[in-house]
């Protein structure tokens, strides 16, 4: 029991160290990319900024929705290594198919029955390709969680994000205004290539160094799984669609009801207020899910075997009964220890998240206009509703 408790504490400790590394890297990369995005917003203006932040972001979220919210969560949660590998590679295949379908849908004009090769359509096709490349990283993302290599994901995300922001800003400052939509999608494309390459290389090296058996390697594609895992994915996808409509449905509403200037003002405010959520709350949620999934996999059901037999004088049977009772007591104690570890981890996560968002909600609204004016200039502060939206969004982050 003591060894099991120590292992649980070690698992939580590894996750917390991974969280600190992830937050540190996320903080540096997010602040750096945020500064570059400020310059990009000044160059693009509200209309073109709305295209890159609404349509491009929405397309990436839709293409990667099954892999991120459906397959990944079940692949991490399952205790079967074969199911985990198969689900992660199937997620990559689904992302690839969705990117092809979305590219065809965006470039084909149904009314004129011709291909629409405008700048915006080409930019969205490049975005779909970038999303499919990022989807190829799913097996290695799952492997990083299973192997507790949290720092690899942190470094891959941070460095890829910074490199993508640099190249995108450089392209925006060079190209003509007509080609700026193409320059704006250079960031997601660079991010996906760098992110996937980094994780694939690091996990392949790790598996070779640890001499992981070939049939248990995430770097080798495999499609062997139980039907029950696919059923869980379908159930998870239903929940993911509901969360998507609640979380990212705002982008759909913006496209249908608002002008490009209003879309740009809303997304600008959303990016500023959700900065803390992106570099702190998001990795906190991901690591808590990973810890709970692995702890839950270690829980074994306690056998509830009713002793209805009459007492006999056979010493061997009495000894077997005593051994079974000892095993059941050990399993029960292990269950209690796992539950206590989960409860303490969840309590710390909730208190920390609530404290950070409450401070932001209390201070943020008073400095909304000043922040927009200093960072983005008078074009955003005086000619759009960004300051007012930002002041409300600071309070919304605490509730969200």
Residue pairs with C-beta under 8 A, 6 or more apart in sequence:
1 330
1 333
1 334
1 337
4 298
4 334
4 337
5 337
5 341
8 295
8 298
8 337
8 338
8 341
9 341
11 148
11 291
11 294
11 295
12 291
12 341
12 345
14 148
14 150
15 148
15 150
15 287
15 288
15 290
15 291
16 287
17 150
18 148
18 150
18 151
18 154
18 287
19 150
19 283
19 284
19 287
21 150
21 151
21 154
22 150
22 151
22 153
22 154
22 283
22 287
23 279
23 280
23 283
24 154
25 154
25 155
25 157
25 158
26 154
26 157
26 158
26 278
26 279
26 280
26 283
27 279
28 158
29 157
29 158
29 159
29 161
29 162
29 279
30 161
30 275
30 278
30 279
32 162
32 165
33 161
33 162
33 164
33 165
34 271
34 275
36 165
36 166
36 168
36 169
37 165
37 271
38 375
38 376
39 169
40 49
40 52
40 165
40 168
40 169
40 172
40 184
41 49
41 268
41 376
41 380
42 376
42 377
42 379
43 169
43 172
43 173
43 180
44 52
44 172
44 180
44 184
45 264
45 379
46 260
46 261
46 263
46 264
46 265
46 268
46 379
46 380
46 383
46 384
47 260
47 261
47 264
48 180
48 181
48 184
49 264
49 267
49 268
50 254
50 260
50 261
50 263
50 264
50 267
51 120
51 123
51 181
51 184
51 260
52 181
52 184
52 185
53 263
53 264
53 267
53 268
53 271
54 251
54 254
54 255
54 263
54 267
55 120
55 124
55 255
56 123
56 124
56 127
56 184
56 185
56 188
57 251
57 267
58 248
58 251
58 252
58 255
59 102
59 124
59 127
59 128
59 131
60 127
60 130
60 131
60 134
60 188
61 244
61 248
61 251
62 98
62 102
63 95
63 98
63 99
63 102
63 128
63 131
63 132
63 135
64 95
64 131
64 134
64 135
65 240
65 241
65 244
66 91
66 94
66 95
66 98
66 237
66 240
67 91
67 92
67 94
67 95
67 135
67 138
68 240
69 236
69 237
69 239
69 240
69 243
69 244
70 91
70 233
70 236
70 237
70 240
71 87
71 88
71 90
71 91
71 94
71 138
71 233
72 88
72 91
72 138
72 141
72 142
73 236
73 289
74 87
74 229
74 232
74 233
74 236
75 83
75 84
75 85
75 87
75 88
75 91
75 138
75 142
76 84
76 142
76 145
76 146
76 289
76 290
76 293
77 232
77 293
77 296
77 297
78 84
78 87
78 229
78 232
78 297
79 297
80 225
80 226
80 229
81 216
82 215
82 222
82 224
82 225
83 224
83 225
83 226
83 229
84 142
84 146
84 218
85 139
85 216
85 217
85 218
85 220
85 222
85 224
86 222
86 223
86 224
86 225
86 229
87 142
87 225
87 229
87 233
88 138
88 139
88 141
88 142
88 143
88 218
89 138
89 139
89 221
89 222
89 223
90 223
90 225
91 135
91 138
91 139
92 135
92 136
92 137
92 138
92 139
94 135
95 131
95 132
95 134
95 135
95 136
95 138
96 132
96 135
96 136
98 131
98 132
99 128
99 129
99 131
99 132
99 135
100 128
100 132
102 124
102 128
103 124
103 125
103 128
103 129
106 116
106 121
106 124
106 125
106 128
107 115
107 116
107 117
107 121
107 122
107 125
108 114
108 115
108 116
109 115
109 116
119 178
119 179
119 181
119 182
120 181
122 182
123 181
123 182
123 184
123 185
124 185
126 182
126 185
126 189
127 185
127 188
127 189
129 189
130 185
130 188
130 189
130 191
130 192
130 193
131 188
131 192
133 189
133 192
133 193
133 196
134 191
134 192
134 195
134 196
136 196
136 200
137 192
137 195
137 196
137 199
137 200
139 203
139 218
139 219
139 221
140 196
140 199
140 200
140 202
140 203
140 218
140 219
141 153
141 199
142 218
143 149
143 203
143 206
143 207
143 218
143 219
144 150
144 152
144 153
144 199
144 202
144 203
145 153
145 290
146 218
147 203
147 206
147 210
149 202
149 203
149 206
150 287
150 290
152 198
152 199
152 202
152 203
152 206
153 199
154 283
155 198
156 194
156 195
156 198
156 199
156 202
157 195
159 194
159 198
160 190
160 191
160 192
160 194
160 195
160 198
161 191
163 190
163 191
163 194
164 186
164 187
164 188
164 189
164 190
164 191
164 194
165 187
167 186
167 187
167 190
168 183
168 184
168 186
168 187
168 190
171 182
171 183
171 186
172 180
172 183
172 184
174 183
175 182
175 183
200 219
203 218
203 219
204 219
207 217
207 218
207 219
214 220
215 222
250 266
250 270
254 262
254 263
254 266
254 267
255 263
258 266
261 384
262 384
262 385
264 384
265 380
265 384
265 385
265 386
265 389
266 386
266 389
268 372
268 376
268 380
268 384
268 386
268 390
269 368
269 386
269 389
269 390
269 393
270 393
272 371
272 390
272 393
273 360
273 364
273 390
273 393
273 394
273 396
273 397
274 393
274 397
276 356
276 357
276 360
276 397
277 357
277 397
277 400
280 353
280 356
281 353
281 356
281 357
284 349
284 352
284 353
288 345
288 346
288 349
291 342
291 345
292 342
292 345
292 346
295 338
295 341
295 342
296 338
296 342
298 334
298 338
299 334
299 335
299 338
300 331
300 334
300 335
301 331
302 328
302 331
302 332
302 335
303 324
303 327
303 328
303 331
305 324
305 328
307 321
312 318
354 398
357 397
357 398
357 400
358 398
360 394
360 397
360 398
361 394
361 395
361 397
361 398
364 390
364 391
364 394
364 395
364 397
365 391
365 392
365 394
365 395
368 387
368 388
368 390
368 391
368 394
369 381
369 387
369 391
371 390
372 380
372 381
372 386
372 387
372 390
373 381
373 387
376 386
380 386
381 387
